[in-house]
Amino acid sequence: MHRSYQPLKPVTNRYLQQRWDQQDYENHRRKVSSSLPVVDMKGMRTPAHVQLKLKKLQLQDERLSVIDRDNRLLASRLAQIVCSRGLVDHHNQYHQNQYQPKSLNADKRREELLLVGRQNEAIYQRITSRQSEHRRQLWWEDWERAERRRDDISRFPGGLAERHRSSRKVKFAAVDGSERSESFSTTERTDRET
């Protein structure tokens, strides 16, 4: 067996080198198996104040004390009702159909509505009494002046185009499926459309 062993470095005795290498390997394996991890993977311990949650216990105690106080008040009221034999003035003075629920702030809402109405009326009066700042007569005169200039510099006079447009004939087919056709001039068509 020692004759088949090939060490990494040249040695004088293969048998001894094999035993030494085997012993080193076993020491290494023993150290690996007994070694401890360097990184602590256990996690952090939960602090005591987080485990107990004292604030939650305090809030729960306060809530229970409020509930106990309310229960005592209700019990005292019930005892008072039992002692007074339940004499309560619960009769309605008006008949059931004549009773109308009343709003506590109806007067205030009515006053606000009247105030808004008065303000709207004042705004309307100011708008209607205001004179227009636009001078329509100046606009109209400017438009006529621009049309005269356009007619003066145009290639064809305005009347010629109107005469030419009115002489054209357009045929329209009837809608109800009949084969009848009508012809109108463009001026007649615009008159019929209006």
Residue, then its C-alpha position, 0 to 999 in steps of 0.5 A: m500500500h505504501r508503494s502506491y502512495q505518491p506524495l506531493k514532494p519528493v521524500t526519502n521514505r514513502y511509508l513514513q510520509q504517508r503516515w504523517d500525511q494521514q495523521d495531519y488529515e485526521n487532525h484537520r478533520r477533527k478540528v473542522s468537526s469541533s470548530l464553532p461558527v464565527v458568525d452568530m446566527k441565533g438572532m437578537r434576544t427580545p428585550a423585556h419591555v417589548q415582551l411585557k408591553l406595559k403600555k398596552l396593559q395600562l391602556q387596557d386597565e384604563r378602558l376596563s375602569v371606564i367600562d366599570r364606571d359606566n356600568r355603575l352609572l347605568a345601574s344607579r340610573l336603573a335603580q332610580i327608575v325602579c324606585s320612582r316606578g317609571l313615572v315619565d312624562h312621555h305623552n305628546q301634546y299634539h296628535q301624531n299626524q300634526y307633529q312636525p320635527k323642528s330644526l334647531n338651526a332653521d332660523k339661522r339657515r333662513e337668515e343665511l339664505l336671505l342674505v345670499g339672496r340680497q347679495n345676489e340681487a345687489i350683484y345683478q343690479r350692479i351688472t345691469s346698471r353698468q354701461s358697455e365699454h365696447r363701442r359697437q359703432l366704431w367696430w361697425e365703421d371699421w368693418e365697412r372701411a375694411e370691406r371697401r378696401r378689400d373691394d378696391i384691391s380685389r381682382f374681381p368686383g364683389g357684384l360680379a361674383e354674386r351674379h355668377r353664383s346665382s346663375r348656377k343650377v344644382k340638382f337635388a334628388a328627392v328623399d322618398g325614393s321617387e326618381r324626381s329631381e329638382s333644380f334650384s339656384t344657390t340663392e334659392r337654396t339658401d332661402r329655402e334652408t333658412 
